[in-house]
Amino acid sequence: MADPLTPPDEPAWVPLLREVAAIAETGLAYGRDPFDRERYMRLRALAAELVAVPTGTAPDVAAELLSDAPGYCTPKIDVRAAIIRDGRILLVREAADGLWSLPGGFADVNLAPSQAVEAEIEQETGFTARATKLAALFDRRRHHPANPRLLHCYKAFFLAEITGGAARPSLETTEVAFFPEAALPPLSTGRVTADLIRRLYRHWRRPELPTEFD
């Protein structure tokens, strides 16, 4: 059965090459080893060539199409999930700082927003889940003033419900646990704040509330 979130007129090879190009760009953004950077540059060039050959497009034009407006920066998208069961919210302890956060992270290419947050939930908690509501879409700068960053980011907060799996940590998380609203653990406030969690509880208690946004 076709994925209803995948455009039906997009050739199957397009998202594959889009992902290869995204891996190359991410590697160039974060990689420091000169040999790794050389490999990522080659990977980026190969992605362009693999578009150019079957379509008859010049490699430099294909590279521009894959990068989608080179040089024009747009905000990153951070997706986070609030899973509340029996009044307790699911949190993960971040390996990076030892503090707690909602499961989530930057959305991957080729995934719709709901798919991106569901993938993050499974990767970081071991649970499979279904996104049920977009509760809020915020500009990170306005809600994390104590943790400023140069990177401009939008944060999408979803309500979600568990559909299967079992709790387990990951490469990015060291613990997975449920907490009551009145007894939250120390939070990784660059990722989520107590105020944001309170807002999500309101949406959980009143599903009819409209999506909040900046």
DOTORMI-922495 format. One line per 4 residues: number of its first residue (from 1); for each residue x, y negated, z of N, C-alpha, C, O. Coordinates in Angstrom, 2 decimals, decimal comma. Atoms other than C-alpha are relative to their C-alpha. Example, Ala and Ser with C-alpha at 12.3 -4.5 7.8 and 13.67 -1.06 7.14 Angstrom:
BEGIN
1> 0,89:1,19:0,00:12,30:4,50:7,80:0,90:-1,20:0,00:1,94:-1,18:0,66 | -0,82:1,19:-0,06:13,67:1,06:7,14:-0,77:-1,09:0,73:-0,26:-2,20:0,90
END
This chain:
BEGIN
1> 0,84:1,20:0,00:0,00:0,00:0,00:0,88:-1,25:0,00:1,84:-1,33:0,77 | -0,80:1,21:0,10:1,36:-3,43:-0,95:-0,13:-0,84:1,25:-1,18:-0,88:1,89 | 0,01:0,89:-1,15:2,31:-5,83:1,79:-0,81:-1,24:-0,37:-0,46:-1,92:-1,33 | 0,83:1,14:0,36:-0,42:-8,53:1,78:0,70:-1,34:0,17:0,23:-2,35:-0,34
5> -0,71:1,25:-0,20:2,14:-11,14:2,88:1,10:-0,21:-1,03:1,77:-1,24:-0,99 | -0,99:0,13:1,05:4,43:-10,55:-0,11:-0,67:-0,48:-1,28:-1,65:0,12:-1,72 | 0,61:0,48:1,24:3,65:-12,59:-3,26:-0,05:1,11:-1,04:0,98:1,71:-1,32 | 0,12:-1,12:0,92:2,30:-10,07:-5,81:0,75:-0,18:-1,30:1,07:0,80:-1,97
9> -0,66:0,24:1,28:4,01:-11,76:-8,77:1,52:-0,13:0,14:2,18:-0,49:-0,83 | -1,44:0,11:-0,20:7,52:-11,73:-7,27:0,65:1,35:-0,27:0,31:2,33:0,38 | -0,68:-1,27:0,27:9,80:-9,03:-8,77:0,66:0,55:1,26:1,12:-0,21:2,12 | -0,50:-0,64:-1,22:11,01:-6,52:-6,19:1,45:-0,35:0,30:1,86:-0,34:1,46
13> -1,41:0,28:-0,23:14,66:-7,47:-6,70:0,24:-1,41:0,54:1,32:-1,69:1,07 | -0,20:1,38:-0,43:14,12:-11,16:-5,87:0,24:-0,12:1,51:1,22:-0,75:1,91 | -0,28:0,13:-1,44:13,76:-10,83:-2,07:1,30:0,67:0,43:1,92:0,25:1,40 | -1,27:-0,66:-0,34:16,74:-8,44:-2,03:1,17:-0,94:-0,23:2,06:-1,07:0,62
17> -1,09:0,92:0,29:19,00:-10,96:-3,70:-0,09:-1,25:0,88:0,94:-1,83:1,24 | 0,16:1,15:-0,90:17,54:-13,77:-1,59:0,63:0,31:1,36:1,25:-0,55:1,98 | -0,56:-0,38:-1,29:18,54:-11,83:1,51:1,52:0,08:-0,08:2,21:-0,33:0,86 | -1,45:-0,05:0,18:22,04:-11,16:0,16:0,58:-1,42:0,04:1,59:-1,66:0,69
21> -0,47:1,38:0,02:22,44:-14,89:-0,53:-0,07:-0,62:1,40:0,82:-1,38:1,79 | 0,14:0,54:-1,35:21,17:-15,72:2,96:1,08:0,54:0,93:1,62:-0,20:1,76 | -1,08:-0,58:-0,80:23,66:-13,30:4,56:1,32:-0,71:-0,30:2,11:-1,00:0,60 | -1,23:0,69:0,38:26,45:-14,97:2,59:0,06:-1,40:0,59:1,08:-1,81:1,13
25> 0,02:1,37:-0,54:25,37:-18,48:3,62:0,17:-0,01:1,51:0,87:-0,86:2,06 | -0,13:-0,08:-1,45:25,02:-17,46:7,27:1,42:0,34:0,40:1,96:-0,22:1,35 | -1,38:-0,36:-0,28:28,44:-15,83:7,21:0,94:-1,17:-0,19:1,88:-1,35:0,58 | -0,84:1,17:0,23:29,98:-18,98:5,76:-0,22:-1,07:1,06:0,69:-1,82:1,39
29> 0,31:1,00:-1,02:28,22:-21,11:8,38:0,66:0,34:1,33:1,11:-0,56:2,04 | -0,49:-0,40:-1,33:29,41:-19,07:11,37:1,37:0,68:-0,02:2,05:0,72:1,00 | -1,27:-0,72:0,06:32,45:-17,15:10,15:1,20:-0,92:0,11:1,21:-2,02:-0,45 | -1,23:0,79:-0,16:35,89:-18,42:11,14:1,22:0,70:-0,60:2,18:0,05:-1,00
33> -1,12:-0,74:0,56:38,18:-15,66:9,93:0,09:-0,28:-1,50:-0,90:-0,12:-2,21 | -0,11:0,36:1,43:39,56:-16,72:6,49:-0,29:1,16:-0,94:-0,79:0,96:-2,04 | 0,27:-1,15:0,86:39,33:-13,18:5,12:-1,50:0,28:-0,07:-2,04:0,62:-1,12 | 1,45:-0,17:0,01:35,69:-12,87:6,20:-0,66:-1,06:-0,87:-1,58:-0,75:-1,63
37> 0,60:1,09:0,79:34,89:-16,25:4,63:0,21:0,26:-1,50:-0,66:-0,03:-2,32 | -0,26:-0,33:1,40:36,51:-15,13:1,40:-0,99:1,06:-0,50:-1,49:0,98:-1,62 | 0,95:-1,05:0,38:34,28:-12,03:1,38:-1,42:-0,59:-0,14:-2,15:-0,22:-1,06 | 1,32:0,60:0,09:31,16:-14,12:2,06:-0,14:-0,87:-1,25:-1,21:-0,92:-1,86
41> 0,04:0,80:1,23:32,05:-16,48:-0,78:-0,17:0,90:-1,21:-0,89:0,57:-2,15 | 0,15:-0,95:1,10:32,41:-13,48:-3,07:-1,40:0,58:-0,03:-1,98:0,77:-1,10 | 1,37:-0,51:-0,08:29,09:-12,09:-1,84:-0,99:-1,01:-0,57:-1,92:-0,63:-1,28 | 0,87:1,04:0,54:27,42:-15,41:-2,63:0,10:-0,07:-1,53:-0,91:-0,21:-2,22
45> -0,19:0,03:1,45:28,93:-15,40:-6,12:-0,63:1,21:-0,66:-1,24:1,10:-1,73 | 0,61:-1,21:0,56:27,83:-11,80:-6,71:-1,52:-0,11:-0,06:-2,13:0,32:-1,04 | 1,45:0,18:0,00:24,25:-12,66:-5,74:-0,42:-0,85:-1,19:-1,41:-0,54:-1,85 | 0,32:0,86:1,14:24,24:-15,43:-8,33:0,17:0,75:-1,32:-0,65:0,60:-2,23
49> -0,23:-0,75:1,23:25,70:-13,14:-10,99:-1,09:1,05:-0,22:-1,50:1,30:-1,35 | 1,03:-1,03:0,12:23,11:-10,45:-10,24:-1,35:-0,60:-0,42:-2,19:0,09:-0,99 | 1,19:0,70:0,53:20,38:-13,03:-10,92:0,24:-0,36:-1,47:-0,64:-0,23:-2,31 | -0,30:0,50:1,34:22,14:-14,36:-14,01:-0,06:1,08:-1,07:-0,56:0,83:-2,16
53> -0,09:-1,05:1,02:22,67:-11,03:-15,80:-1,37:0,42:-0,54:-1,57:0,38:-1,76 | 1,28:-0,45:0,56:19,06:-9,75:-16,05:-0,89:-1,11:-0,53:-1,79:-0,86:-1,33 | 0,89:1,09:0,42:17,53:-13,19:-16,56:0,60:-0,87:-1,09:-0,09:-1,70:-1,68 | -0,65:0,83:0,99:20,07:-14,71:-18,92:0,24:-1,42:0,48:0,42:-2,33:-0,33
57> -0,22:1,32:-0,58:20,55:-17,63:-16,55:1,49:-0,20:0,27:2,19:0,73:0,65 | -1,40:0,30:-0,30:23,90:-19,35:-16,19:0,26:0,22:1,49:-0,58:-0,15:2,31 | -0,28:-0,29:-1,41:25,59:-18,24:-12,91:-0,10:-1,22:0,91:-0,58:-1,10:2,04 | 0,07:1,17:-0,87:25,87:-21,83:-11,63:-1,44:-0,43:0,24:-1,77:-0,91:1,32
61> 1,43:0,30:-0,17:22,14:-22,37:-12,23:-0,64:1,00:0,95:-1,44:0,62:1,81 | 0,54:-1,03:-0,90:21,32:-19,06:-10,54:0,41:-0,27:1,44:-0,37:-0,07:2,37 | -0,47:0,31:-1,35:23,43:-20,10:-7,55:-0,83:-1,12:0,62:-1,13:-1,08:1,82 | 0,83:1,10:-0,51:21,41:-23,31:-7,22:-1,39:0,50:0,36:-1,97:0,08:1,36
65> 1,33:-0,54:-0,28:18,14:-21,38:-7,40:-0,01:0,80:1,30:-0,96:0,71:2,08 | -0,08:-0,81:-1,22:19,26:-18,99:-4,65:0,17:-0,86:1,24:-0,37:-0,54:2,30 | -0,24:0,83:-1,17:20,42:-21,77:-2,37:-1,15:-0,95:0,27:-1,24:-1,52:1,36 | 1,21:0,80:-0,18:17,16:-23,72:-2,91:0,35:-1,42:0,42:0,35:-1,73:1,62
69> -0,35:1,41:-0,22:18,13:-27,39:-3,21:1,30:-0,14:0,80:1,27:-0,55:1,96 | -1,28:0,08:-0,72:21,84:-27,28:-2,32:0,23:-1,40:0,55:-0,04:-2,39:-0,13 | -0,32:1,27:-0,60:22,90:-30,02:0,04:-1,16:-0,68:0,69:-0,95:-1,65:1,43 | 1,17:0,62:-0,64:19,36:-30,85:1,16:-0,36:0,82:1,23:-0,85:1,94:1,12
73> 0,18:-0,73:-1,25:19,07:-29,87:4,80:-1,44:-0,10:0,49:-2,04:-1,18:0,44 | 1,33:-0,03:-0,60:15,76:-28,84:6,35:0,10:0,64:1,38:1,08:1,34:1,66 | -0,08:-0,57:-1,35:14,95:-27,84:9,95:0,00:1,52:-0,02:-0,62:2,15:-0,88 | 0,09:-1,44:-0,23:15,57:-24,30:11,12:-1,33:0,31:0,68:-1,95:-0,59:1,25
77> 1,23:-0,43:-0,65:12,58:-22,30:12,39:0,33:1,05:1,06:0,88:2,10:0,74 | -0,17:-0,93:-1,11:12,75:-20,63:15,81:-1,38:0,54:0,36:-2,29:-0,23:0,67 | 1,29:-0,62:-0,34:9,91:-18,15:16,47:0,10:0,66:1,37:1,07:1,35:1,66 | 0,02:-0,56:-1,34:8,96:-17,14:20,03:-1,36:0,62:0,27:-2,37:0,16:-0,26
81> 1,25:-0,72:-0,25:6,32:-14,76:21,37:-0,33:0,01:1,48:0,53:0,24:2,33 | 0,52:-0,15:-1,35:4,20:-14,85:24,50:-0,88:1,24:0,03:-1,97:1,26:-0,55 | 0,78:-1,23:-0,19:3,02:-11,35:25,40:-0,38:0,05:1,47:0,48:0,22:2,34 | 0,48:0,05:-1,38:0,87:-11,49:28,53:-0,89:1,21:0,24:-1,89:1,41:-0,46
85> 0,72:-1,23:-0,30:-0,37:-8,25:30,05:-0,30:0,03:1,50:0,60:-0,06:2,33 | 0,43:0,01:-1,40:-2,39:-8,11:33,27:0,50:-1,26:0,73:0,88:-1,21:1,90 | -0,40:1,27:-0,59:-1,50:-11,75:33,86:1,49:-0,23:0,09:1,91:-1,28:0,57 | -1,46:0,12:-0,08:2,26:-11,15:33,59:0,57:-0,16:-1,41:0,11:0,48:-2,36
89> -0,56:0,31:1,31:4,40:-12,48:30,75:1,31:0,75:-0,22:2,12:0,89:0,69 | -1,20:-0,76:0,37:7,11:-10,50:28,94:1,15:-0,96:-0,28:1,04:-1,85:-1,12 | -1,20:0,81:0,19:10,57:-12,08:29,18:1,20:0,90:-0,20:1,21:2,07:0,20 | -1,25:-0,72:0,21:14,05:-11,02:28,14:1,15:-0,80:0,61:1,14:-2,03:0,58
93> -1,20:0,68:-0,52:17,37:-11,78:29,84:1,00:-0,12:-1,14:1,41:0,88:-1,74 | -0,89:0,26:1,11:19,66:-13,38:27,29:1,43:0,40:0,36:1,95:0,01:1,40 | -1,39:-0,39:-0,23:23,10:-11,81:27,01:0,92:-1,21:-0,03:1,96:-1,20:0,63 | -0,88:1,16:0,18:24,53:-15,21:26,05:0,20:-0,79:1,28:1,31:-1,26:1,53
97> -0,14:0,83:-1,20:23,81:-16,98:29,35:-0,52:0,66:1,28:-0,43:0,06:2,36 | 0,50:-0,69:-1,17:22,24:-14,41:31,70:-1,32:-0,51:0,52:-1,77:-0,08:1,59 | 1,28:0,57:-0,41:19,00:-16,40:31,91:-1,13:0,61:-0,84:-0,88:1,36:-1,78 | 1,17:-0,66:0,59:15,47:-15,46:30,84:-0,70:-0,88:-1,02:-0,71:-2,11:-0,91
101> 0,68:0,73:1,07:13,49:-16,42:27,76:-1,12:0,85:-0,59:-1,20:2,05:-0,33 | 0,95:-0,74:0,83:10,57:-15,46:25,57:0,77:0,71:-1,11:1,73:0,14:-1,62 | -0,67:-0,64:1,14:11,62:-12,91:22,94:-0,18:-0,84:-1,25:-1,25:-1,38:-1,51 | 0,08:0,78:1,23:12,44:-14,63:19,69:1,37:-0,43:-0,48:2,39:-0,02:0,07
105> -1,24:0,49:0,58:15,05:-16,38:17,59:-0,29:-0,62:-1,35:-1,44:-0,81:-1,73 | 0,19:0,58:1,32:15,63:-17,89:14,18:-0,66:1,00:-0,94:-0,30:2,18:-0,97 | 0,71:-0,85:0,96:13,30:-16,52:11,51:0,93:0,42:-1,13:1,73:-0,38:-1,62 | -0,79:-0,51:1,12:14,90:-14,34:8,86:-0,69:-0,30:-1,32:-1,91:-0,44:-1,38
109> 0,55:0,22:1,32:14,45:-14,97:5,15:-0,83:1,21:-0,42:-0,61:2,33:0,05 | 0,90:-1,02:0,56:11,77:-12,98:3,28:-1,09:0,46:0,96:-1,90:1,31:0,60 | 1,04:-0,37:-0,95:9,59:-12,70:6,40:-0,96:-1,16:0,18:-0,54:-2,31:0,36 | 1,00:1,00:-0,35:6,33:-14,56:6,90:0,16:-0,31:1,49:0,75:0,49:2,22
113> -0,18:0,33:-1,42:6,15:-16,35:10,29:-0,45:1,09:0,95:0,26:1,39:1,92 | 0,46:-1,05:-0,90:4,07:-13,60:11,90:0,91:1,22:-0,06:1,16:1,85:0,97 | -0,93:-1,13:0,12:6,40:-10,93:10,54:1,31:-0,30:0,71:1,90:0,59:1,33 | -1,26:0,37:-0,63:9,42:-12,84:11,80:-0,06:0,15:1,51:0,86:0,68:2,13
117> 0,09:-0,10:-1,46:8,17:-13,05:15,38:-0,21:1,45:0,42:0,30:1,87:1,46 | 0,18:-1,42:-0,33:7,04:-9,41:15,35:1,33:0,75:-0,09:1,60:1,63:0,73 | -1,32:-0,62:0,12:10,52:-8,39:14,15:0,89:-0,36:1,18:1,61:0,50:1,70 | -0,80:0,42:-1,14:12,16:-10,43:16,91:-0,43:0,73:1,27:0,41:1,13:2,08
121> 0,50:-0,71:-1,18:9,93:-8,81:19,54:0,59:1,41:0,05:1,11:1,84:1,08 | -0,49:-1,38:0,01:10,92:-5,31:18,45:1,51:0,05:0,20:2,01:0,91:0,93 | -1,46:-0,01:-0,12:14,61:-6,16:18,13:0,45:-0,27:1,43:1,40:0,35:1,91 | -0,49:0,44:-1,30:14,87:-7,78:21,55:-0,62:0,74:1,19:-0,05:0,73:2,28
125> 0,69:-0,63:-1,13:12,40:-5,77:23,67:-0,22:1,49:-0,15:-0,40:2,18:0,85 | 0,34:-1,40:0,22:11,85:-2,36:22,07:-1,48:0,22:-0,27:-1,86:1,30:-0,73 | 1,44:-0,14:0,26:8,10:-3,00:21,83:-0,33:-0,40:-1,43:0,26:-1,33:-1,98 | 0,61:0,50:1,22:6,22:-3,19:18,57:-1,19:-0,85:0,42:-1,81:-0,60:1,45
129> 1,05:0,92:-0,40:3,66:-5,97:18,59:-0,67:-0,61:-1,22:-0,16:-0,54:-2,34 | 0,75:0,69:1,05:1,09:-7,87:16,57:-0,23:-1,45:0,44:-0,75:-1,69:1,53 | 0,26:1,40:-0,28:0,99:-11,66:16,45:-1,49:-0,27:-0,15:-2,09:0,12:-1,16 | 1,45:0,22:0,02:-2,55:-12,81:17,26:-0,38:-1,47:-0,17:-1,50:-1,77:-0,58
133> 0,34:1,42:0,11:-2,36:-16,61:17,31:1,28:-0,84:-0,01:2,21:-0,58:0,75 | -1,03:1,02:-0,06:-0,03:-19,47:16,48:-0,47:-1,04:1,01:-1,37:-1,83:0,71 | 0,46:0,89:-1,06:-0,37:-21,39:19,74:0,58:-1,40:-0,12:-0,09:-2,37:0,23 | -0,63:1,32:0,05:2,07:-24,22:19,09:1,12:-0,02:-1,03:1,80:0,98:-1,26
137> -1,12:0,25:0,90:4,49:-25,65:16,54:0,60:-1,33:0,41:-0,01:-2,39:0,22 | -0,60:1,18:-0,63:6,90:-28,11:18,15:1,36:-0,33:-0,60:2,06:0,54:-1,12 | -1,34:0,48:0,29:9,95:-30,20:17,35:0,84:0,25:1,25:0,53:-0,26:2,33 | -0,80:-0,38:-1,16:12,64:-28,79:19,62:0,48:-1,20:0,81:0,51:-1,15:2,03
141> -0,56:1,17:-0,69:14,05:-32,25:20,44:-0,97:-0,57:1,03:-0,54:-1,09:2,06 | 0,99:0,62:-0,88:10,80:-33,33:22,09:-0,31:0,84:1,24:-0,87:0,33:2,20 | 0,37:-0,90:-1,09:10,49:-30,33:24,39:1,19:0,59:0,74:1,02:1,33:1,71 | -1,21:-0,46:-0,69:14,10:-29,60:25,36:0,97:-1,16:0,15:2,12:-1,06:-0,27
145> -0,88:1,18:-0,09:15,50:-33,06:26,19:1,25:0,24:0,83:2,26:-0,43:0,64 | -1,17:-0,26:-0,84:17,87:-31,60:28,79:1,04:0,86:-0,71:2,15:1,04:-0,20 | -0,92:-0,87:0,74:19,47:-29,33:26,17:0,09:-0,46:-1,45:-0,34:0,25:-2,36 | -0,05:0,51:1,38:20,17:-31,50:23,10:0,96:0,81:-0,87:1,97:1,32:-0,40
149> -0,86:-0,67:0,97:21,64:-29,93:19,98:0,01:-0,82:-1,28:-0,95:-1,53:-1,59 | -0,06:0,69:1,28:22,80:-31,34:16,68:-0,95:0,63:-1,02:-1,53:-0,07:-1,85 | 0,85:-0,71:0,95:20,84:-28,69:14,78:-1,46:-0,38:0,21:-1,98:-0,28:1,33 | 1,42:0,33:-0,09:17,29:-29,84:14,02:-0,82:1,27:-0,20:-0,60:2,02:-1,15
153> 0,71:-1,28:-0,01:14,83:-27,05:14,73:-1,47:-0,20:0,35:-1,80:-1,00:1,23 | 1,40:-0,10:-0,39:11,08:-26,43:14,79:-0,18:1,32:0,75:0,44:2,33:0,40 | 0,25:-1,20:-0,78:9,80:-23,91:17,34:-1,46:0,40:-0,15:-2,36:-0,39:0,15 | 1,35:-0,54:0,18:6,77:-21,74:16,55:-0,27:1,01:1,11:0,42:2,03:1,21
157> 0,34:-0,87:-1,12:5,15:-20,14:19,60:-1,28:0,77:-0,32:-2,33:0,19:-0,59 | 1,13:-0,88:0,30:2,85:-17,17:19,02:-0,47:0,72:1,26:0,32:1,00:2,16 | 0,48:-1,02:-0,91:0,60:-15,14:21,25:0,07:1,32:-0,74:-0,17:1,37:-1,95 | -0,11:-1,31:0,64:1,11:-11,44:20,58:-0,44:1,08:0,98:-0,49:0,85:2,19
161> 0,40:-1,12:-0,84:-0,05:-8,07:21,86:0,81:1,24:-0,38:1,10:1,47:-1,55 | -0,80:-1,21:0,22:1,91:-4,84:22,25:-0,83:1,06:-0,71:-1,99:1,30:-0,36 | 0,67:-1,09:0,72:1,02:-2,05:19,83:0,70:1,34:0,20:0,15:2,38:-0,16 | -0,72:-1,26:-0,19:3,64:0,54:20,77:1,41:-0,26:0,51:1,74:-1,37:0,91
165> -1,38:0,12:-0,42:7,25:1,20:21,67:0,16:0,08:1,51:-0,78:0,38:2,24 | -0,32:-0,02:-1,43:8,94:1,02:25,05:1,10:-1,01:0,27:1,91:-1,31:-0,61 | -0,97:1,04:-0,34:11,04:-1,56:26,87:1,42:0,53:-0,10:1,73:1,61:0,40 | -1,43:-0,30:0,07:14,75:-1,51:26,07:0,75:-1,29:-0,33:0,23:-2,12:-1,07
169> -0,80:1,17:0,35:17,50:-4,14:25,91:0,59:0,14:-1,40:0,40:1,16:-2,06 | -0,57:0,01:1,34:19,39:-5,02:22,74:1,38:-0,63:0,05:1,90:-0,90:1,14 | -1,30:0,66:0,05:22,66:-6,56:21,58:-0,09:-1,41:0,57:0,90:-1,93:1,10 | 0,16:1,38:-0,44:21,23:-9,98:22,48:-0,66:-0,12:1,36:-0,64:-1,20:1,96
173> 0,72:0,05:-1,27:19,27:-9,06:25,61:0,48:1,13:0,91:0,78:2,23:0,45 | -0,49:-1,00:-0,95:20,30:-7,22:28,76:-1,11:0,60:0,87:-0,91:1,67:1,45 | 1,13:-0,52:-0,76:16,91:-6,76:30,48:-1,30:-0,44:-0,65:-1,36:-1,46:-1,34 | 1,34:0,29:0,49:13,22:-6,70:29,57:-0,96:0,23:1,16:-0,95:1,30:1,76
177> 0,88:-0,15:-1,16:10,56:-7,32:32,22:-1,19:-0,95:-0,10:-1,14:-1,95:-0,81 | 1,18:0,85:-0,11:7,12:-8,78:32,96:0,05:-0,78:1,31:0,47:-0,25:2,34 | -0,01:0,85:-1,18:6,75:-11,68:35,40:-1,33:-0,74:0,13:-1,93:-1,11:-0,88 | 1,21:0,81:-0,19:3,74:-13,44:36,96:0,31:-1,48:-0,25:1,45:-1,92:-0,09
181> -0,19:1,42:0,32:3,22:-17,09:36,00:0,58:-0,76:1,19:1,39:-1,68:1,00 | -0,44:0,73:-1,19:3,85:-18,23:39,58:1,37:0,42:0,50:1,87:-0,16:1,47 | -1,31:-0,48:-0,48:7,15:-16,35:39,94:0,92:0,28:-1,19:1,42:1,40:-1,35 | -0,88:-0,16:1,16:9,16:-16,93:36,77:1,45:0,05:0,45:1,82:-0,61:1,42
185> -1,43:-0,05:-0,33:12,87:-16,06:36,87:0,70:-1,25:-0,53:0,06:-2,05:-1,21 | -0,74:1,15:0,57:15,59:-18,65:36,06:-0,04:0,05:-1,53:0,34:1,05:-2,14 | 0,23:0,01:1,44:14,86:-19,69:32,49:1,19:-0,58:-0,77:1,90:-1,46:-0,28 | -0,97:0,55:0,94:17,21:-20,30:29,58:-0,68:-1,20:-0,66:-1,30:-1,07:-1,71
189> 0,84:1,14:0,38:15,82:-23,81:29,16:0,31:-0,59:-1,37:-0,46:-1,41:-1,88 | -0,23:0,39:1,38:17,46:-24,38:25,81:-0,88:0,78:-0,96:-1,03:0,40:-2,12 | 0,87:-0,84:0,82:15,12:-21,66:24,52:-1,47:-0,16:0,38:-2,33:-0,25:-0,50 | 1,38:0,15:-0,44:11,98:-22,02:26,64:0,01:-0,68:1,37:0,97:-0,54:2,13
193> 0,11:0,68:-1,28:10,82:-24,12:29,59:-1,26:0,49:0,72:-2,14:1,11:0,11 | 1,18:-0,38:-0,77:8,31:-23,54:32,37:-1,24:-0,70:-0,54:-2,32:-0,12:-0,54 | 1,14:0,72:0,56:6,08:-26,20:30,81:-0,54:0,70:-1,24:-1,75:0,83:-1,42 | 0,44:-0,71:1,20:6,00:-24,33:27,50:-0,71:1,30:0,37:-1,71:1,65:-0,26
197> 0,66:-1,23:-0,43:5,13:-21,10:29,29:-1,39:-0,30:0,56:-2,33:0,45:0,31 | 1,32:0,38:-0,50:2,28:-22,87:31,11:-0,97:-0,29:-1,14:-2,14:0,09:-1,07 | 0,85:0,28:1,17:0,94:-24,09:27,76:-0,47:1,30:-0,65:-1,62:1,42:-1,06 | 0,36:-1,27:0,62:1,01:-20,55:26,41:-1,00:0,77:0,85:-1,88:1,45:0,31
201> 1,01:-0,62:-0,86:-0,87:-19,25:29,43:-1,37:-0,62:-0,24:-2,38:0,08:-0,22 | 1,29:0,65:0,28:-3,59:-21,83:28,68:-0,62:0,58:-1,26:-1,83:0,83:-1,31 | 0,53:-0,57:1,24:-3,91:-20,47:25,15:-0,44:1,45:0,21:-1,41:1,90:-0,40 | 0,39:-1,38:-0,29:-4,03:-16,93:26,49:-1,34:0,04:0,73:-2,19:0,89:0,44
205> 1,25:0,03:-0,75:-6,83:-17,85:28,91:-1,15:-0,55:-0,84:-2,31:-0,19:-0,64 | 1,04:0,63:0,83:-8,68:-19,91:26,30:0,39:0,14:-1,47:0,91:-0,81:-2,06 | -0,41:-0,24:1,39:-8,12:-18,37:22,85:-0,59:-0,97:-1,01:-0,07:-1,12:-2,11 | 0,65:0,93:0,93:-10,45:-20,93:21,29:0,74:-1,32:-0,13:0,40:-2,12:-1,01
209> -0,74:1,25:0,09:-7,98:-23,76:21,92:0,69:-0,11:-1,36:1,20:0,89:-1,89 | -0,68:0,16:1,28:-6,58:-25,24:18,70:1,51:0,06:0,17:2,03:-0,14:1,26 | -1,46:-0,02:-0,02:-2,93:-24,88:17,80:0,53:-1,37:0,35:0,06:-2,37:-0,19 | -0,66:1,27:-0,33:-0,77:-27,58:19,38:1,14:-0,26:-0,97:1,78:0,68:-1,44
213> -1,14:0,30:0,88:1,75:-29,40:17,23:0,44:-1,45:0,22:-0,32:-2,30:0,69 | -0,55:1,34:-0,08:4,00:-32,45:17,18:-0,27:-0,74:-1,31:0,11:-1,90:-1,46
END
